[in-house]
Amino acid sequence: MSISFSRVFARTAVFCLVAATSLGTVFVSRAAAGTSSPAEEAPKATARTTDLTGAKADGASRGHYSSSPVRLRSEGRDLLAYPPAASAASHPMTVVYLHGIHGRPENGCPWFRDGASELGWLVCPEGAKHEETGTASWGGDVFEQGTVVARAMRAARANGASSEPGVAVGFSQGGYVALDLVKTRQARFRGLVLIAAPEAHPSAQKLREAGVVRVALAAGSADAAHAPLIEDTKRLQREGIEARFFNLGRVGHTYAAEDGATLREAITWAGGIRE
């Protein structure tokens, strides 16, 4: 199954429009990987990256590595990840971060570490389509996208994560990918965090059929996605889905919230550990 060219083209046009809107904000220097040039991307992780190939997710490992990124070796490929915090459940779930168009997983991944590590493993795969600039996008083939995400989830399970559905965090193009994976059963999640994806318009019926329990939608007040996502939140609530909107503050098209606690709350709520 392939997402049609017209659909991909329409979404790309929206990404460009949203990015142009956001450039007028004072926070544009923090614009995230999905919509900006490499020079404008969000800060990269500065912590030392540790190779955890074959590591076990026991209590000692969680306590030692929870604040630093690691590289998991999965089916011949490296995968950026953060292990669970020491306080995570004994059977930690998997949180998958799906970056935006022309993005790099290492830019966004650190922003979601705090909330994700309370749930379990945070894995941050690179988009299916690699680009000459060193960035990546997801392309239009949902099966190719599903292969990438499934590989990342297997790596988390190999290091102690539960096989139960976890949480997908999708920024911009990554938000659309998360919904496509759910609708086509390429991946199973109990919770979704959709950030700055104004054309997402999740279907309550399809979410229920796929086993999604909670949907968090988020955007900054200077993002063109802000108003549409608020409306989507209200609609999902009327249609019987547990949905919440999280305001990232006075920022444009980015995941870089003014207050990092907002992202933490969105992720833990989507994962079911906060009311």
C-alpha positions as CSV (number, residue, x, y, z in Angstrom):
1,M,0.0,0.0,0.0
2,S,1.4,3.4,-0.9
3,I,0.3,6.9,0.1
4,S,-0.7,8.7,-3.1
5,F,1.7,11.3,-4.6
6,S,-1.0,13.9,-4.4
7,R,-1.4,13.3,-0.6
8,V,2.4,13.6,-0.1
9,F,2.5,16.8,-2.2
10,A,-0.3,18.4,-0.3
11,R,1.3,17.6,3.0
12,T,4.7,19.0,1.8
13,A,2.9,22.2,0.8
14,V,1.4,22.5,4.2
15,F,4.8,22.0,5.9
16,C,6.3,24.8,3.8
17,L,3.4,27.2,4.6
18,V,3.6,26.4,8.3
19,A,7.4,27.0,8.3
20,A,7.0,30.3,6.6
21,T,4.4,31.4,9.2
22,S,6.7,30.4,12.0
23,L,9.7,32.4,10.7
24,G,8.2,35.6,12.0
25,T,8.3,34.5,15.6
26,V,11.0,35.3,18.1
27,F,11.6,31.7,18.8
28,V,12.4,30.8,15.2
29,S,16.0,30.0,16.1
30,R,14.7,27.0,17.9
31,A,12.9,25.6,14.9
32,A,13.0,21.8,14.8
33,A,14.4,19.3,12.3
34,G,11.2,18.6,10.4
35,T,10.8,22.0,8.8
36,S,14.0,23.9,8.8
37,S,17.5,23.9,7.3
38,P,20.3,22.2,9.3
39,A,21.5,25.5,10.6
40,E,18.2,26.2,12.2
41,E,17.5,22.8,13.8
42,A,16.9,22.3,17.5
43,P,20.0,21.6,19.7
44,K,21.7,18.3,19.3
45,A,22.3,16.0,22.2
46,T,25.5,16.9,23.9
47,A,25.7,13.9,26.3
48,R,28.2,11.2,25.5
49,T,26.6,8.4,23.4
50,T,27.2,5.0,24.9
51,D,27.2,1.7,22.9
52,L,24.7,-0.6,24.6
53,T,24.8,-3.4,22.0
54,G,23.4,-6.5,23.8
55,A,22.9,-4.6,27.0
56,K,20.3,-5.8,29.5
57,A,17.7,-3.3,30.8
58,D,18.2,-4.2,34.5
59,G,17.8,-1.7,37.3
60,A,21.5,-0.9,37.4
61,S,21.6,-0.1,33.7
62,R,18.5,2.1,33.9
63,G,19.9,4.1,36.8
64,H,23.3,4.6,35.1
65,Y,22.2,5.4,31.6
66,S,18.8,7.2,31.9
67,S,20.2,10.7,31.3
68,S,22.5,9.8,28.4
69,P,21.7,8.6,24.8
70,V,22.9,5.1,23.7
71,R,23.3,3.4,20.4
72,L,21.5,0.1,20.1
73,R,22.7,-2.3,17.4
74,S,19.7,-3.7,15.6
75,E,19.8,-5.9,12.5
76,G,23.0,-4.4,11.3
77,R,22.0,-0.8,12.0
78,D,22.6,1.7,14.8
79,L,19.6,3.2,16.6
80,L,19.6,6.2,18.8
81,A,17.8,5.5,22.1
82,Y,17.4,6.4,25.8
83,P,17.0,3.6,28.3
84,P,14.2,3.6,31.0
85,A,14.6,5.6,34.2
86,A,15.2,3.6,37.4
87,S,11.6,4.5,38.3
88,A,10.1,2.9,35.2
89,A,7.9,-0.2,35.4
90,S,9.4,-3.6,35.6
91,H,8.1,-4.3,32.1
92,P,8.8,-0.9,30.4
93,M,6.9,0.0,27.2
94,T,8.5,1.4,24.1
95,V,8.2,5.1,23.0
96,V,9.0,5.7,19.4
97,Y,9.9,9.2,18.2
98,L,9.2,9.9,14.5
99,H,11.0,13.1,13.3
100,G,9.8,15.6,10.7
101,I,10.6,16.1,7.1
102,H,14.3,16.7,6.3
103,G,15.1,15.8,9.9
104,R,17.6,14.1,12.1
105,P,16.5,11.9,15.0
106,E,19.4,13.2,17.2
107,N,17.9,16.7,17.2
108,G,14.5,15.8,18.6
109,C,15.2,12.7,20.6
110,P,16.6,14.5,23.7
111,W,13.5,16.7,24.0
112,F,11.3,13.7,24.7
113,R,13.7,11.8,27.0
114,D,12.2,12.8,30.4
115,G,8.7,11.7,29.8
116,A,9.6,8.7,27.7
117,S,12.1,7.3,30.2
118,E,9.3,7.2,32.8
119,L,7.4,4.8,30.5
120,G,10.3,2.8,29.2
121,W,12.7,2.8,26.2
122,L,12.8,5.8,23.9
123,V,13.9,4.8,20.4
124,C,14.5,7.3,17.6
125,P,14.7,5.8,14.2
126,E,15.8,7.7,11.1
127,G,13.3,8.2,8.3
128,A,13.1,5.7,5.5
129,K,14.4,8.2,2.8
130,H,18.0,9.4,3.3
131,E,19.0,12.7,1.7
132,E,22.3,14.1,0.4
133,T,22.4,16.7,3.2
134,G,22.5,14.0,5.9
135,T,18.9,14.5,6.8
136,A,16.1,12.1,6.2
137,S,12.3,12.1,5.5
138,W,9.7,9.3,5.6
139,G,8.6,9.1,2.0
140,G,5.2,7.9,0.9
141,D,5.4,4.1,1.3
142,V,3.7,3.1,4.6
143,F,5.2,-0.4,4.4
144,E,8.7,1.0,4.1
145,Q,8.0,3.2,7.1
146,G,6.6,0.3,9.0
147,T,9.7,-1.7,8.4
148,V,11.9,1.0,9.9
149,V,9.6,1.5,13.0
150,A,9.2,-2.3,13.5
151,R,13.0,-2.7,13.5
152,A,13.3,0.0,16.2
153,M,10.7,-1.6,18.4
154,R,12.4,-5.0,18.1
155,A,15.6,-3.4,19.3
156,A,13.8,-2.1,22.4
157,R,12.3,-5.5,23.1
158,A,15.7,-7.1,22.7
159,N,16.8,-4.9,25.5
160,G,14.0,-5.5,27.9
161,A,11.0,-3.5,26.7
162,S,7.6,-5.1,26.9
163,S,5.9,-6.4,23.7
164,E,2.7,-4.5,24.7
165,P,1.7,-1.4,22.7
166,G,3.6,1.7,23.6
167,V,3.5,5.3,22.5
168,A,4.3,7.0,19.2
169,V,5.5,10.6,19.3
170,G,5.3,12.2,15.8
171,F,6.5,15.7,14.9
172,S,5.1,17.3,11.8
173,Q,5.5,14.7,9.0
174,G,6.2,12.1,11.7
175,G,2.7,12.7,13.1
176,Y,1.1,11.7,9.8
177,V,3.4,8.7,9.7
178,A,2.3,7.6,13.1
179,L,-1.4,7.8,12.1
180,D,-0.7,5.9,8.8
181,L,1.1,3.1,10.7
182,V,-1.8,2.8,13.1
183,K,-4.5,2.8,10.4
184,T,-2.7,0.2,8.3
185,R,-1.8,-2.0,11.3
186,Q,1.9,-1.6,10.6
187,A,2.4,-0.8,14.3
188,R,0.4,-0.9,17.5
189,F,0.3,1.9,20.0
190,R,-1.8,2.6,23.1
191,G,-1.1,6.3,22.9
192,L,-0.2,8.9,20.3
193,V,1.5,12.3,20.7
194,L,1.0,14.3,17.5
195,I,3.0,17.5,17.4
196,A,2.5,20.3,14.9
197,A,0.6,18.2,12.3
198,P,-2.3,20.5,11.3
199,E,-3.8,18.1,8.7
200,A,-3.8,15.0,10.9
201,H,-7.5,15.0,11.6
202,P,-7.4,11.6,13.4
203,S,-10.5,9.4,12.9
204,A,-12.0,8.4,16.3
205,Q,-13.4,5.2,14.8
206,K,-10.1,4.1,13.2
207,L,-8.2,5.0,16.4
208,R,-10.6,2.8,18.4
209,E,-10.3,0.0,15.9
210,A,-6.5,0.1,16.2
211,G,-6.5,0.0,20.0
212,V,-5.4,3.6,20.6
213,V,-6.6,4.7,24.0
214,R,-5.3,8.3,24.3
215,V,-4.3,11.0,21.9
216,A,-2.2,14.0,22.9
217,L,-2.1,16.9,20.3
218,A,0.4,19.7,20.7
219,A,1.6,22.9,19.1
220,G,3.0,26.3,19.9
221,S,0.7,29.3,19.8
222,A,2.7,30.8,16.9
223,D,2.3,27.7,14.8
224,A,-0.3,27.5,12.1
225,A,-1.1,24.0,13.5
226,H,-2.3,25.5,16.8
227,A,-5.9,26.2,16.1
228,P,-6.6,23.1,13.9
229,L,-5.2,20.8,16.5
230,I,-7.3,22.4,19.2
231,E,-10.4,21.7,17.0
232,D,-9.3,18.1,16.4
233,T,-8.9,17.7,20.2
234,K,-12.5,18.9,20.8
235,R,-13.9,16.7,18.0
236,L,-12.1,13.6,19.3
237,Q,-13.5,14.3,22.8
238,R,-17.0,14.6,21.5
239,E,-16.5,11.3,19.6
240,G,-15.5,9.5,22.8
241,I,-11.7,9.4,22.5
242,E,-9.5,10.5,25.4
243,A,-7.8,13.5,23.9
244,R,-5.9,16.5,25.3
245,F,-4.3,19.5,23.8
246,F,-0.9,20.6,25.1
247,N,0.2,24.2,24.4
248,L,4.0,24.3,23.8
249,G,4.1,28.1,24.5
250,R,4.9,31.1,22.3
251,V,6.9,29.1,19.7
252,G,6.4,28.4,16.0
253,H,6.6,25.1,14.1
254,T,8.8,23.1,16.5
255,Y,8.8,20.6,19.3
256,A,11.0,22.8,21.4
257,A,8.5,23.8,24.1
258,E,9.0,26.8,26.2
259,D,8.6,24.6,29.2
260,G,10.0,21.0,28.8
261,A,7.5,19.8,31.4
262,T,4.8,20.2,28.9
263,L,6.2,17.5,26.6
264,R,6.9,15.3,29.6
265,E,3.3,15.5,30.7
266,A,2.0,14.9,27.2
267,I,4.0,11.7,26.8
268,T,3.3,10.2,30.2
269,W,-0.4,11.1,29.9
270,A,-0.5,9.4,26.5
271,G,1.2,6.4,28.1
272,G,-1.4,6.1,30.8
273,I,0.5,7.0,33.9
274,R,-1.1,10.4,34.4
275,E,-4.7,11.4,34.6
